[in-house]
């Protein structure tokens, strides 16, 4: 009689289950996964920039005023604890998204703002003359534009109000996308925000400018109760940074010094993109951010090339994001580790 062949399946050697052997490892993994979004690499980058800031400030002899930075660090810690609890103790993806996004925005924006401030003292030549010549070649008369705003104070006031809405709109993005469970889109917005902000800081450091209010010194300017952030206030800190006479830096001192390119324009486009799928709010955000872009020249104190460069940077970032999405293999997210996949799958939509 012929015996049937018995085929033995090749068995993989069993891997030790670290989570069952070490309960503390499983607990640590659960909590770290709950605060990993928008990207672990971005958290590492924020920490690295903080280290660079500390070294730079030490070399430059600039001391940090501790109160403001301590409060910012405390806020990040509280938000991270809340996000971790909302991921492990009681699952609440919308609230977790709000807490985690807010924590990262503070943890990333503050050290980048410090880096931006310190880089303004590098002493590279200003490019205002080049930007003004480009503006003239494009047929735009900046002084005539500002004079028009001065003759129409109501329009100037509303444009200034729109310009000042850029910061609060970031908070609106966090709340709206979290509440509607579009957390995938929220993480994408934050990644784009971080990438474009770093680009603006780098370009502003290499291509510094004082702005058209300082370059043209117009006699007729808009006068409204709202402060014109981009006008002349930044001249004093830039001069002190370049002269090496700035010895103390407080959190309240950290304000935008970038002229070229305009981050307000970049952020306006990214904000409109992020809120586009939200009913009604998306349309209102598009209209408001169109006003922000228009207001950037007068209220923000920017040249026309600043506006164009900021817009191109935002569009390039969105194009890179779309290309990455198209090139991603189908089902890639389902093949990842379940713990890493939890970062993304808590949101049902990225649209």
SVG drawing of the C-alpha trace seen along z (x, -y; Angstrom):
<svg xmlns="http://www.w3.org/2000/svg" viewBox="-24 -112 53 114">
<polyline fill="none" stroke="black" stroke-width="0.4" points="0.0,0.0 1.2,-3.4 1.4,-5.8 0.0,-9.3 2.6,-12.0 2.3,-14.2 3.3,-17.8 4.4,-19.7 3.9,-23.4 6.9,-25.4 6.3,-27.2 7.8,-30.5 9.6,-30.6 7.4,-32.1 8.3,-35.7 8.2,-36.7 5.2,-38.7 6.7,-41.6 3.3,-43.1 2.2,-40.0 5.6,-39.6 5.8,-43.2 2.5,-44.9 4.3,-48.2 5.4,-48.0 1.8,-47.5 0.7,-50.5 3.5,-52.7 2.7,-51.7 -0.9,-52.5 -0.2,-55.9 2.5,-56.8 0.3,-55.7 -2.4,-58.0 -0.1,-61.1 1.8,-60.1 -0.2,-62.2 0.2,-64.2 3.6,-62.5 6.2,-61.2 8.9,-62.7 7.4,-66.2 7.5,-65.8 11.2,-64.9 11.7,-67.9 10.1,-70.3 12.4,-68.9 15.5,-69.3 14.6,-72.9 14.2,-73.6 17.7,-72.3 19.1,-74.5 17.3,-77.5 18.9,-76.8 22.4,-76.5 22.0,-79.6 20.6,-81.7 23.5,-80.6 26.1,-81.5 24.4,-84.8 24.0,-85.7 20.2,-85.9 18.3,-84.8 14.8,-83.5 12.2,-85.1 11.0,-81.9 7.4,-82.7 5.9,-82.7 7.9,-79.7 7.1,-77.7 3.4,-78.4 3.6,-77.3 5.4,-74.1 2.9,-73.4 0.0,-73.9 1.6,-71.3 2.0,-68.8 -1.6,-69.2 -2.9,-68.8 -0.8,-65.7 -2.0,-64.1 -5.6,-64.9 -5.0,-63.4 -3.5,-60.3 -6.4,-59.8 -8.9,-60.4 -7.2,-57.6 -6.8,-55.0 -9.0,-55.7 -12.1,-57.0 -12.0,-57.0 -13.2,-60.3 -11.5,-60.9 -12.9,-64.5 -11.7,-65.8 -8.5,-63.8 -7.9,-65.4 -8.4,-68.9 -6.1,-68.3 -3.3,-66.7 -3.5,-69.2 -3.4,-72.1 -0.4,-70.6 1.6,-70.1 0.9,-73.6 2.2,-75.1 5.1,-72.8 6.2,-73.4 5.3,-77.0 7.0,-78.4 10.5,-77.0 10.2,-77.8 9.2,-81.4 12.3,-81.6 14.5,-80.3 12.9,-82.8 13.6,-85.6 17.3,-84.6 17.8,-84.2 16.7,-87.8 20.0,-88.8 22.3,-87.1 23.1,-90.4 22.5,-89.4 21.8,-92.3 18.2,-93.4 16.5,-92.7 13.9,-95.5 15.3,-97.2 15.0,-93.9 11.4,-93.3 10.5,-96.9 11.9,-96.6 10.1,-93.4 6.9,-95.0 7.4,-97.9 8.1,-95.6 4.8,-93.8 3.0,-97.1 2.0,-97.4 2.2,-100.7 2.4,-99.9 2.2,-103.5 -0.9,-104.2 -2.6,-101.1 -1.9,-102.2 -3.1,-105.7 -6.3,-104.2 -6.8,-102.4 -6.1,-105.6 -8.9,-107.3 -11.3,-104.5 -10.9,-103.9 -13.9,-101.6 -12.5,-99.2 -9.1,-99.4 -10.6,-98.6 -12.4,-95.5 -9.3,-94.3 -7.2,-94.7 -9.8,-92.8 -9.6,-90.0 -5.8,-90.0 -5.9,-89.6 -8.2,-86.6 -5.4,-84.3 -4.3,-83.1 -7.8,-82.4 -8.7,-80.6 -6.0,-78.0 -8.0,-77.3 -11.2,-77.1 -9.6,-74.5 -8.7,-72.4 -12.2,-72.6 -14.1,-72.2 -12.2,-69.2 -12.1,-67.5 -15.8,-68.0 -16.7,-66.7 -14.2,-63.7 -12.1,-64.7 -9.0,-64.0 -7.0,-62.7 -7.4,-66.1 -6.5,-67.8 -3.2,-65.9 -2.5,-66.8 -3.2,-70.5 -0.8,-70.5 1.9,-68.7 1.5,-71.3 1.5,-74.1 4.7,-72.9 6.5,-72.4 5.5,-75.7 6.3,-77.6 9.8,-76.2 10.2,-77.1 9.2,-80.7 11.5,-81.0 14.4,-79.7 13.7,-82.0 13.2,-85.0 16.5,-84.4 18.4,-84.1 16.5,-86.8 15.6,-89.4 13.6,-92.6 12.3,-95.4 9.1,-95.8 7.5,-98.4 6.5,-100.8 10.1,-101.2 11.4,-101.2 8.9,-103.5 8.1,-105.6 4.7,-106.7 3.2,-110.0 -0.4,-108.8 -1.1,-105.6 -4.3,-103.9 -5.1,-104.8 -7.3,-102.4 -7.6,-101.3 -6.3,-97.8 -2.6,-97.6 -0.8,-97.1 1.3,-94.2 3.6,-94.3 4.2,-98.1 7.1,-99.4 7.0,-97.7 9.5,-95.1 12.3,-97.6 13.4,-98.0 13.8,-94.3 15.6,-93.6 18.0,-96.5 18.7,-95.1 19.2,-91.6 21.7,-92.7 23.5,-94.9 23.7,-92.2 22.0,-94.3 18.9,-92.0 19.7,-90.2 16.3,-88.9 13.6,-87.2 10.1,-86.8 7.3,-84.8 5.3,-88.0 8.2,-89.3 7.8,-86.5 6.0,-87.9 6.5,-87.5 9.5,-89.2 9.2,-87.6 8.6,-89.8 9.5,-87.5 7.6,-85.3 4.3,-86.0 3.2,-83.3 -0.2,-84.9 -0.9,-84.2 0.4,-80.7 -1.7,-80.1 -4.8,-81.6 -4.6,-79.1 -4.0,-76.1 -6.8,-77.2 -9.3,-77.5 -8.2,-74.1 -8.6,-72.5 -12.1,-73.8 -13.3,-73.4 -15.3,-70.2 -17.1,-71.5 -20.6,-72.6 -21.2,-76.4 -18.0,-77.0 -15.9,-76.0 -17.4,-78.7 -17.1,-81.4 -13.5,-80.4 -12.7,-80.8 -14.2,-84.3 -12.5,-85.4 -9.1,-84.1 -9.5,-85.8 -9.8,-89.0 -6.8,-88.0 -4.7,-87.7 -5.9,-91.2 -5.2,-92.7 -1.6,-91.3 -0.2,-94.2 -1.7,-97.0 -2.4,-95.6 0.5,-93.2 3.1,-95.5 4.1,-93.2 5.3,-93.7 3.4,-92.1 6.2,-89.5 5.8,-88.4 2.2,-87.7 2.9,-85.8 5.7,-83.8 3.5,-82.8 0.8,-81.7 3.2,-79.6 4.6,-78.0 1.2,-76.9 0.1,-75.6 3.4,-73.7 2.9,-72.1 -0.7,-71.1 0.6,-69.7 3.2,-67.6 0.6,-66.3 -1.7,-65.3 1.2,-63.6 2.1,-61.6 -1.6,-60.5 -1.7,-59.4 1.5,-57.5 0.6,-55.7 -0.2,-52.0 -3.8,-51.0 -4.5,-49.5 -1.2,-50.7 -2.8,-51.8 -4.3,-48.4 -0.9,-46.7 0.7,-48.9 1.1,-48.0 -2.3,-48.3 -0.9,-50.7 0.4,-53.0 -2.7,-52.6 -4.8,-53.9 -3.3,-57.3 -5.1,-57.7 -8.2,-55.4 -9.9,-57.3 -11.2,-59.6 -13.6,-58.3 -12.8,-61.0 -9.9,-62.9 -12.1,-65.0"/>
</svg>
